[in-house]
Amino acid sequence: MVRFLFFAFLFFLLTHKKIIEKDISDYCIEQFELMLKQQTHPSDTAAVIIEPVLGEGGYVPAPLDFLPRLKEICQKNGILLIFDEVQCGYGRTGKMFAFEHYGVVPDIMVLAKGIASGLPISAVITRSELTK
């Protein structure tokens, strides 16, 4: 079963002037924790897939505190954290990979586009312990 949650979308600030960046992260983390209590048990949740920089609807980076908090919840509950860096990887954010801005290393990372200058090639990168 697949579940979807809000992305910590900073442009939400434009429509809700009294909300600050940390409030957006707090709200999204609270919703994720609520989902793990009400809709799916952590032991039934295999992975969280997220783009560190939202690629559709504008290029929107996650707040700096959001991904470390998400990683902490995933580690605590044995849930894999997968970063989709298809659109934001390979130097497009000023670092080789977008996750480097957050100090968080994903369990799995998906790459494409920037690998072969337009050729249809992709890659899935993971920690060695997950492949054994």
RAMONOR-V460122 format. One record per residue. N is the residue number from 1. RES is the residue in one small letter. SS is DSSP state (2 for helix, 1 for strand, 0 for the rest). PHI is phi in whole degrees, 0 to 359 (* if undefined). Layout:
BEGIN
<<N:RES:SS:PHI> <N:RES:SS:PHI>>
END
This chain:
BEGIN
<<1:m:0:*> <2:v:0:251> <3:r:0:237> <4:f:0:241> <5:l:0:232> <6:f:0:295> <7:f:0:276> <8:a:0:289> <9:f:0:272> <10:l:2:296> <11:f:2:287> <12:f:2:302> <13:l:2:299> <14:l:2:293> <15:t:0:261> <16:h:0:231> <17:k:0:301> <18:k:0:274> <19:i:0:267> <20:i:0:255> <21:e:2:305> <22:k:2:297> <23:d:2:299> <24:i:2:294> <25:s:2:299> <26:d:2:302> <27:y:2:299> <28:c:2:294> <29:i:2:294> <30:e:2:300> <31:q:2:294> <32:f:2:295> <33:e:2:297> <34:l:2:296> <35:m:2:299> <36:l:2:291> <37:k:2:267> <38:q:2:255> <39:q:0:248> <40:t:0:210> <41:h:0:282> <42:p:2:307> <43:s:2:290> <44:d:2:263> <45:t:0:255> <46:a:0:282> <47:a:1:200> <48:v:1:244> <49:i:1:248> <50:i:1:212> <51:e:0:269> <52:p:0:301> <53:v:1:236> <54:l:1:301> <55:g:0:265> <56:e:0:259> <57:g:0:82> <58:g:0:104> <59:y:0:272> <60:v:1:239> <61:p:1:284> <62:a:0:292> <63:p:0:302> <64:l:0:300> <65:d:0:272> <66:f:2:288> <67:l:2:295> <68:p:2:299> <69:r:2:292> <70:l:2:296> <71:k:2:299> <72:e:2:299> <73:i:2:295> <74:c:2:298> <75:q:2:298> <76:k:2:299> <77:n:2:254> <78:g:0:69> <79:i:0:257> <80:l:1:287> <81:l:1:253> <82:i:1:247> <83:f:1:257> <84:d:1:267> <85:e:0:250> <86:v:0:300> <87:q:0:267> <88:c:0:251> <89:g:0:278> <90:y:0:61> <91:g:0:82> <92:r:0:287> <93:t:0:247> <94:g:0:99> <95:k:0:235> <96:m:0:304> <97:f:0:230> <98:a:2:299> <99:f:2:298> <100:e:2:295> <101:h:2:288> <102:y:0:254> <103:g:0:69> <104:v:0:237> <105:v:0:252> <106:p:0:285> <107:d:0:284> <108:i:1:222> <109:m:1:227> <110:v:1:250> <111:l:1:231> <112:a:0:189> <113:k:0:54> <114:g:0:291> <115:i:0:293> <116:a:0:229> <117:s:0:51> <118:g:0:103> <119:l:0:289> <120:p:0:283> <121:i:0:234> <122:s:0:223> <123:a:1:214> <124:v:1:239> <125:i:1:244> <126:t:1:215> <127:r:0:287> <128:s:2:299> <129:e:2:296> <130:l:2:282> <131:t:2:267> <132:k:0:269>>
END
